[in-house]
Amino acid sequence: MLITSASNPTLKLVRKLLAQKRKREELGLFAVEGEDLVESAAAAGIEPIERLVAGENVEAELLAAISTLPHPARVVAVYRTADLPREARETALALWRVSDPGNVGTLLRAADAFGAAVAISEGCADPLGSKALRASAGAIFRVPLLAFDDAPGERVALVAHGGTPLQQLALAGPTTFILGAEREGLPEELVADSNHVATIVTTGAAESLNVAVAGAIALYERSRGSS
């Protein structure tokens, strides 16, 4: 059946899921835009509960009207949050109030590249929001999402200056790298409660690294040490 009205219940649901974190949390659902993300979900064995395709089961103009993208996607699908991976992994990135959705999505992508999980604190950008989903490039369907306090093993607080050079740490067993928002960094109490405090040593003039770059470097160093 072709959806021809903007008041259609499925279309209204998708509009709310794309726009409202509160609605995503309340219903345990989220929506993705674009064939690439839908294909990533299918490759991970995760099936949508709703799938809208412009010109097939919904008028293209109606689907375009609810899009969050500059160029509306032809496909939008709805998934259950409970269907996302939750398995334990030995390495994780724990994000403390990282509010930029592009950085959250890019960190998911980095975790995907190195077989890590991602733990999210309150105050982080929603990894199931549209911008973070796009930046994750499908990693959301492959990377376990954890609560911040559920991240595994020893905790390594990454700070811009003054920590042990990261490459000098001898890390074995489950390990979590804690990353803070670029402007505020990590609070003192969180650093004090960590097992290690580390700094990625740089040689250029930049004051600090982008948080997503720092996370990727930390995972790379961890992979070198465990290989």
Buried (B, 14 or more C-beta within 10 A) or exposed (E): EEBEEEEBEBBEBBBBBBBBEEBBEEBEBBBBBBEBBBEBBEEBEBEBEBBBBBEEBBBEEBBBEBBBBEEBBBBBBBBBEEBBBEEEBBBBBBBBBBBBBBBBBBBBBBBBBBEBBBBBBEEBBBBBBBBBBBBBBBBBBBBBBBEBEBBBBBBBBBBBEEBBEBEEBEBEEBBBBBBBBBEEBBEEEBBEEBEBBBBBEEEEEEEBBBBBBBBBBBBBBBBEBEE
